[in-house]
């Protein structure tokens, strides 16, 4: 089957800290790796985003004296849920899952690099100020459609997909190649509803793979 030349696959944050044993492990996160690998073979262009925080990032509970994981503070003029320290630059936790294929990846996008604001989306930070350059890169490559997989559905995948729509890309999330954090019960289901309402297509890997 021919590859999808006008469509890019965006693999969101499939990093050690979001997988089993990681500092912010997404339940069953490792299970998406084989599907992500299979999907990469269907695309000429594969982008991988990486959460890549400096030590002491403002989204870490440890950066706010007296605060705990799950508290909400103001960061970059927006509400910020506090997380455990995770995906600190140049650490094992920030690296891609060891079983995720590297060779098909044509571009890496680093996000969350500014300690003053978090970045769930692979396109921009949470305050919609810092642009990663991903949208321009995709346009320069002739991309009109994006397919998104990765971690986690209810945070970084969701915001990447909604921003992709806002940037004018026809956008699909492959839900069985994602997993949710579910900080609150049902967050994953709510995310799917938000995505549909936001103009994102919901698909399954078998359909994208043409099986």
C-alpha positions in Angstrom: 0.0 0.0 0.0 1.3 3.5 -0.9 2.3 5.9 1.8 0.3 9.0 2.6 2.5 11.7 1.2 0.2 14.7 2.1 -0.3 13.4 5.6 2.1 13.5 8.6 2.1 11.2 11.6 2.7 13.1 14.9 3.9 10.8 17.7 3.3 12.7 20.9 5.6 12.2 23.9 6.2 8.4 23.9 8.9 8.9 26.5 10.2 6.8 29.3 8.8 9.0 32.0 5.3 8.5 30.6 5.7 4.7 30.3 5.9 1.9 32.9 8.2 2.8 35.7 8.4 6.4 34.7 8.0 9.4 36.9 4.6 10.2 35.4 3.6 6.8 34.0 0.4 6.8 31.9 -1.5 3.6 32.7 -0.8 1.0 30.0 1.2 3.6 28.1 3.7 1.0 26.8 0.9 -0.8 24.9 0.8 1.9 22.2 4.4 1.4 21.1 3.8 -1.5 18.6 0.9 0.3 17.0 2.9 3.5 16.7 5.7 1.6 15.0 3.3 0.0 12.6 1.7 3.3 11.8 5.1 5.0 11.1 5.5 2.8 8.0 2.4 4.3 6.4 3.8 7.9 6.3 6.5 9.7 4.5 6.7 12.3 7.3 6.8 11.3 11.0 7.2 14.0 13.7 8.0 13.0 17.3 7.3 15.5 20.0 9.3 15.4 23.3 8.5 16.9 26.6 11.9 18.4 27.4 11.8 20.4 30.7 14.7 22.2 32.4 15.3 21.2 36.0 12.9 23.1 38.3 10.3 23.6 35.6 7.3 25.6 36.8 4.9 22.8 36.2 6.7 20.6 38.8 5.1 20.6 42.3 8.7 20.5 43.6 9.3 24.0 42.2 6.6 25.5 44.4 7.3 25.4 48.2 4.4 23.9 50.1 2.6 22.6 47.0 1.7 19.1 46.0 1.1 17.1 42.8 -2.4 17.9 41.7 -2.5 21.4 43.0 -3.3 24.3 40.6 -1.1 27.4 40.4 -0.8 30.2 37.8 2.0 29.7 35.4 2.5 31.8 32.2 -0.8 33.6 33.2 -2.8 30.4 32.8 -3.9 27.8 35.3 -1.4 25.0 35.7 -1.9 21.6 37.2 1.2 20.6 39.1 3.0 17.3 38.2 5.8 15.3 39.5 9.3 16.1 38.1 9.3 14.5 34.7 11.0 14.5 31.3 13.9 16.6 32.5 16.2 17.4 29.6 19.1 15.0 29.0 17.8 12.4 31.4 16.7 8.9 30.7 13.1 9.9 31.5 13.1 12.3 28.6 14.2 9.8 26.1 11.9 8.0 23.7 10.7 4.6 24.8 13.5 2.1 23.8 11.1 0.0 21.7 9.8 3.0 19.6 11.5 3.0 16.2 13.7 6.0 15.6 14.7 5.6 11.9 11.3 6.6 10.5 11.2 9.9 12.5 12.0 12.8 10.2 11.7 15.6 12.8 11.8 16.0 16.5 9.9 18.8 18.3 11.0 19.8 21.8 8.3 21.4 24.0 8.1 22.6 27.6 11.6 24.0 27.4 10.6 27.3 29.0 10.5 27.0 32.8 7.9 29.8 33.0 5.1 28.1 31.1 4.1 24.5 30.3 3.5 23.1 26.8 1.0 20.3 26.3 0.6 20.9 22.6 3.4 20.1 20.1 2.5 23.3 18.3 2.7 26.0 21.1 2.9 26.6 24.8 -0.2 26.6 27.1 -0.3 30.4 27.0 -0.3 30.3 23.2 2.8 32.4 23.1 5.8 30.2 22.3 5.5 28.6 18.8 7.5 25.4 18.2 7.6 26.0 14.5 5.8 22.7 13.8 2.9 24.2 11.8 5.3 26.0 9.4 7.4 22.9 9.0 4.4 20.8 8.1 3.2 23.4 5.5 6.6 23.7 4.0 6.5 19.9 3.5 3.2 20.1 1.7 1.2 18.5 4.6 -2.5 19.1 4.7 -3.5 16.3 7.1 -2.1 15.0 10.3 -2.7 11.8 12.2 -1.8 11.8 15.9 -0.9 9.1 18.4 0.9 9.1 21.7 0.6 10.1 25.4 -1.5 11.2 26.9 -4.9 11.4 25.2 -6.4 13.8 27.8 -3.5 16.2 27.8 -0.8 16.5 25.2 -2.5 14.5 22.5 -5.7 16.4 22.9 -4.1 19.9 22.9 -1.9 18.9 19.9 -4.9 17.8 18.0 -7.0 20.9 18.8 -4.1 23.1 17.8 -3.6 21.2 14.6 -7.3 21.9 13.6 -6.8 25.6 14.6 -3.8 25.7 12.2 -6.0 24.4 9.4 -4.9 20.8 9.2 -7.4 17.9 8.7 -6.7 16.1 11.9 -7.3 12.5 13.1 -6.5 11.0 16.5 -5.9 7.2 16.5 -7.5 6.4 19.9 -6.2 2.9 20.3 -2.7 4.3 19.8 -3.2 6.6 22.8 -3.8 6.2 26.5 -5.2 8.6 29.2 -3.8 9.8 32.5 -7.3 10.1 33.9 -6.4 12.5 36.7 -10.2 12.6 37.2 -12.2 9.5 36.3 -13.5 9.7 32.8 -11.0 12.3 31.5 -10.2 10.2 28.5 -13.9 9.9 27.5 -14.3 13.7 28.0 -11.2 14.3 25.8 -12.7 12.3 23.0 -15.9 14.3 23.2 -13.9 17.6 23.2 -11.9 16.4 20.2 -15.0 15.5 18.2 -16.6 18.9 19.1 -13.4 20.6 18.0 -13.5 19.0 14.5 -11.0 16.2 15.1 -11.7 12.8 13.5 -11.5 9.8 15.7 -10.1 6.6 14.2 -8.6 3.2 15.0 -5.3 1.9 13.9 -6.7 -0.9 11.8 -8.5 1.7 9.6 -5.5 3.8 9.1 -3.4 0.8 8.3 -6.0 -0.4 5.8 -6.6 -3.7 7.6 
